[in-house]
């Protein structure tokens, strides 16, 4: 059984979901895949992991790196899980690129190369935003693209972590982009 609760962040509402094994989802209200992976049989309620996640978010949104991680219960393909494992290792206040993750996956699998677009697909389907920091992945040219919660939130999260934003650009067109005003572009 999944239980849900809501969290009011400085960037807008967040839906949290968890089961007895751990946190299963964290989505900004209205994001692209909201709330993919949520069981139809979910119910409003509380579990210790949901309260722990709220405490983690309180620390994070106060501009500090939390020194603990709530239990996570992620489900996905082997490829997605390997990408999400790499995401979890990106340090607070740092970024990497889709291409760098693709190179790491290729090396782990003994391949000469891996598609950065395939990595982007896995990153984009991460169900546990912020705690599994997909916002720390940027395009190779410094584009802040590919965040289901919206590029404005991605930029805000990076700023909160103290990332120097001068090397990054905001894309103006794309299929998964939300403008600074929240309108989805096609």
C-alpha positions in Angstrom: 0.0 0.0 0.0 1.3 3.4 -0.9 0.6 6.4 1.3 0.8 10.0 0.2 1.3 13.4 1.8 1.9 16.9 0.6 4.8 19.2 1.3 4.8 23.0 0.7 8.2 24.0 -0.7 9.4 27.4 -1.6 9.1 26.3 -5.2 5.5 25.0 -5.0 3.6 22.0 -3.8 5.2 18.6 -3.7 3.5 15.2 -3.5 5.3 12.5 -1.5 4.5 8.8 -1.8 5.9 5.9 0.2 5.3 2.3 1.0 6.6 0.1 3.9 10.0 -0.2 2.1 10.7 3.5 1.6 9.9 6.7 -0.4 8.5 5.7 -3.8 7.9 9.2 -5.3 8.5 12.9 -5.0 6.8 15.1 -7.6 6.3 18.8 -8.0 2.6 19.5 -8.5 1.9 19.5 -12.2 5.2 18.2 -13.4 5.4 16.3 -16.7 5.1 12.8 -15.3 3.0 13.7 -12.3 2.5 11.3 -10.5 3.7 8.4 -12.7 4.2 5.3 -10.5 1.6 6.1 -8.0 -0.6 3.1 -7.2 -4.3 3.6 -7.8 -4.9 2.1 -4.3 -2.9 4.8 -2.5 -4.3 6.7 0.4 -3.5 9.9 2.3 -1.6 9.1 5.5 1.7 9.0 7.2 4.6 6.7 7.5 7.9 7.4 9.3 9.7 7.7 6.0 7.3 10.4 4.9 8.0 12.4 8.0 11.7 11.8 7.6 11.5 13.1 4.0 9.8 16.2 5.1 12.6 16.8 7.6 15.1 16.2 4.9 13.3 18.7 2.6 13.1 21.3 5.4 16.9 21.2 5.8 17.5 21.2 2.1 15.2 24.2 1.4 17.0 26.1 4.2 20.1 25.9 2.0 21.9 23.1 3.8 22.9 19.7 2.7 21.1 17.0 4.8 23.4 14.6 6.5 21.0 11.6 6.2 18.9 10.0 3.4 15.4 8.6 4.0 14.9 5.0 2.8 14.1 4.9 -0.9 12.1 2.3 -2.8 12.8 2.9 -6.4 11.5 0.6 -9.2 12.6 0.6 -12.8 14.5 -1.3 -15.4 18.1 -2.4 -14.8 19.3 0.5 -17.0 17.2 3.1 -15.2 18.4 1.8 -11.8 22.1 2.1 -13.0 21.5 5.7 -14.1 19.7 6.6 -10.9 22.5 5.1 -8.9 24.9 7.5 -10.6 22.5 10.4 -9.9 22.6 9.6 -6.2 26.4 10.0 -6.2 26.5 13.5 -7.8 27.7 15.7 -4.9 25.6 18.5 -3.5 26.4 21.8 -5.3 27.9 20.0 -8.3 26.7 19.1 -11.8 27.4 16.5 -14.4 26.3 16.0 -18.0 24.1 13.4 -19.7 27.2 12.5 -21.8 29.4 11.9 -18.7 26.7 9.6 -17.2 26.5 7.8 -20.6 30.3 7.3 -20.6 30.2 5.9 -17.0 27.4 3.5 -17.9 29.3 2.4 -21.0 32.5 1.8 -19.0 30.5 -0.2 -16.4 29.1 -2.4 -19.2 32.3 -2.7 -21.2 30.9 -0.8 -24.1 32.7 1.7 -26.3 29.8 4.2 -26.0 26.3 4.7 -24.7 23.5 7.0 -25.9 23.3 10.3 -23.9 19.6 10.4 -25.1 18.9 7.0 -23.4 20.5 8.4 -20.2 18.3 11.5 -20.6 15.2 9.3 -20.8 16.1 7.4 -17.6 17.0 10.7 -15.8 13.7 12.2 -16.9 11.7 9.3 -15.5 13.3 9.5 -12.0 10.3 9.2 -9.6 12.1 10.7 -6.6 13.0 14.2 -7.6 15.5 16.3 -5.5 16.6 13.4 -3.2 17.8 11.5 -6.4 19.2 14.7 -7.8 18.3 14.7 -11.5 18.4 18.5 -11.4 22.2 18.2 -11.2 22.4 16.9 -14.7 22.9 19.4 -17.5 23.4 19.4 -21.3 27.0 19.1 -22.5 26.8 22.7 -23.7 25.6 24.0 -20.4 21.9 23.9 -21.2 19.5 23.5 -18.3 17.3 21.1 -20.2 15.4 18.0 -19.3 13.8 18.6 -15.9 10.2 17.2 -15.6 9.5 19.7 -12.8 10.4 22.6 -15.1 13.6 24.4 -16.0 12.8 27.2 -13.6 12.7 24.7 -10.7 15.9 23.1 -11.9 17.7 26.5 -12.0 16.3 27.4 -8.5 17.5 24.1 -7.0 21.0 24.6 -8.4 21.1 28.1 -7.1 20.0 26.9 -3.7 22.9 24.5 -3.7 25.3 27.4 -4.5 26.1 26.3 -8.1 27.7 29.0 -10.2 25.0 29.6 -12.9 27.0 31.8 -15.3 28.0 28.8 -17.5 24.4 27.6 -18.0 21.8 28.7 -20.4 18.0 28.4 -20.3 16.6 26.6 -23.4 13.7 28.4 -25.1 12.3 25.5 -27.1 11.8 21.7 -26.5 9.3 19.0 -25.7 9.9 18.9 -21.9 10.5 22.5 -21.1 8.6 24.8 -19.0 9.2 28.5 -19.3 10.0 30.7 -16.3 6.3 31.5 -16.3 5.2 27.9 -16.1 3.7 27.5 -19.6 4.7 24.2 -21.2 6.2 24.6 -24.7 5.8 22.1 -27.5 
